């Protein structure tokens, strides 16, 4: 493939900025090595940042075709003999109370663990609750009064599943949208974790919750006996540089342009760099061996983008994007990575190359950060709708900035009032106090969106800084 | 109120930005002399119709004792010496003043910070090791780097530029012994002459190939294969020599053989080139002396070398680097030319540290010193191609290359303590430095 053909493939295969929703193309399924445990049925908690793949894996588990494919391709036989039910997902309807019903239940004094217990019982024993009981308070009440009989049926069901060699899994996602205040969210979360712990005695009736790290980090969530038993089993959905590239190869090898993707796979194989294992002749997956082989993946990327970012400073093209796209916790969202590369490919068309021509120009890779920053803003606003009001007043701020300069911008813009008066489906972090705009910084810090320097100044990682229109300090005037 | 040195020049340039029409419309230089006193020198063909005696008085008020005596505005013809001011290599343009105006700051030492580079087009890759303060493990790191490169089969030329307190020779050449009784005239295993000799011999036209050959000695450090370390010490091994009288002549600006005046840096560059021509090395390592000094000015800004800046995490160090970089900022061309080749090294990092936390703290503290080197981003024209960095950015010049200090390297004498040249020990402590040098070399040879 010549550089221009590779550029075209990047443009077709990789996602655009415009829509941030997760795709569900089978060919886009990529399993970073750290994600196996997250999918495994014996792990009750999966922790992942925004865009790390929580919903992606939930939807993949629920969908029979995807689940089977994952079981086959990635060697997870237990997935082939299981059934998965959704226990909460604000983006879909199902047999669980929605946030409004949850709010009413909490207000009327219902124990959160009783709510989840009922949801789970109903999922595992669909026929047990009398069908005439339609409202959640009635169902919960019935399950509570029949607790002995319910427990026996659960034991029987579990035994039957053991005999059949099958597993039932109930999975929860979108838990940051359980309620519109942080306090209620935490209370409901704690109830869910308690219930999950209760159910951990069943070998073949399993639960799994996908959670944002800041939720699980709140000490109030863990305030119940033996919480550590559950929390110690939590798996983090990590995206190391090698995983991000693995995902990219996967997209390139399985694009809608079948011919281009076929040439790309040959291009990889011609260099003796990659092997592709076809599942059924239409989908192609990166072999396990290559998945862990950083030097070979890096060599291929260097063929596409050159080895260094140019100048004497150099910088490896391989590490450059993951570094520049990561937040203050070192996390890079896979989607922002793919978007950055796609826009880099498009931008590279109009660039002049000094020396050999590559598919990606280093300047274009740098420009890619701004597209990535844009997609990251979409992702953030989708998950944390109030974030927009926080960054708007910071436009033009030169970083790193004194704490009081940041806070005074929020004070002037009355950001705190806006945040507190706007109703949102996602609660404000509890860290944000009603009287002190500086508390916003604490919340951002916990979300990995800002970083405090040793001397108290504030810095924002590029991935949020660029789109928010904040600049970097420097002593050298830029030549026009 | 008494007007002090620092605000004087700024006050004048500020005043001038709003009064440019008073002055001749041709080439003009603002000169600050050795006392720090300021005057204007204008090219004489252009008359100024509006500069009056009253303005001279105004200057006295503005500059106080920092106004030069006599006429403040002097007119000189091009043949009367105007060009020697206007075209001085360290004359620079000041933001806000007309394009054809320059500022010339007469410095006594270290004036070459703002000079243009003087490296010939083709020279082997050069690495300068520099520390603002001494005692930060600079020479040890340089010796280890030389050993590492030699182990890859490279021919390494190592030059001691720390003339005021030479040390490299003692690390890489046999230990200095007392006068032997058999009537030896020079230290065994040392070259007769050192870099200091080159300067005195050059002054009388004797810095020839013969001298240069007698300045170079292969190090007895054992390296398997083709690799070799050639050492040029500051002082040679002759017993009978007066080092101090030679040293005090090194920095003189003397005309070269064609009678063209040369500053110290030009001469140093010639010496290095001669040594390179003699040895034909794959790579040259230069051990620059510490401090804001003549030699460091030349080594860091004029030799077209990669500069490894050694530092320990202390207020003093960062204040020093900041002062240095801020001085470069006077002439942005210097910064644009030099900044990409700067790398920061933390050489005395306790190996037991939490590595990530250490790097973050160190880099964060270094960041402020490095800001003068980075592009100032503007709101209106965001561009990804700027040389600008955040405090925690991985590939930024202020992010330290850490040498994880091990007790083994406590007192460095590799010829005596063989454990210091144990590949595993070396890798443990120096792998970050080694791999950065390797990638710089790779980059340089590719380009």
Interface residues (C-beta under 8 A of the other chain):
Chain A: X307 X308 X309 X311 X312 X313 X314 X315 X316 X319 X320 X323 X324 X328 X363 X366 X367 X368 X369 X370 X395 X396 X398 X399 X400 X451 X453 X454 X459 X461 X462 X465 X466 X469 X471 X472 X473 X474 X475 X476 X477 X478
Chain B: X95 X306 X325 X326 X329 X332 X335 X336 X340 X341 X361 X364 X365 X367 X371 X372 X373 X374 X375 X376 X377 X378 X379 X381 X382 X383 X384 X385 X386 X387 X388 X389 X390 X391 X392 X393 X394 X395 X397 X439 X440 X443 X446
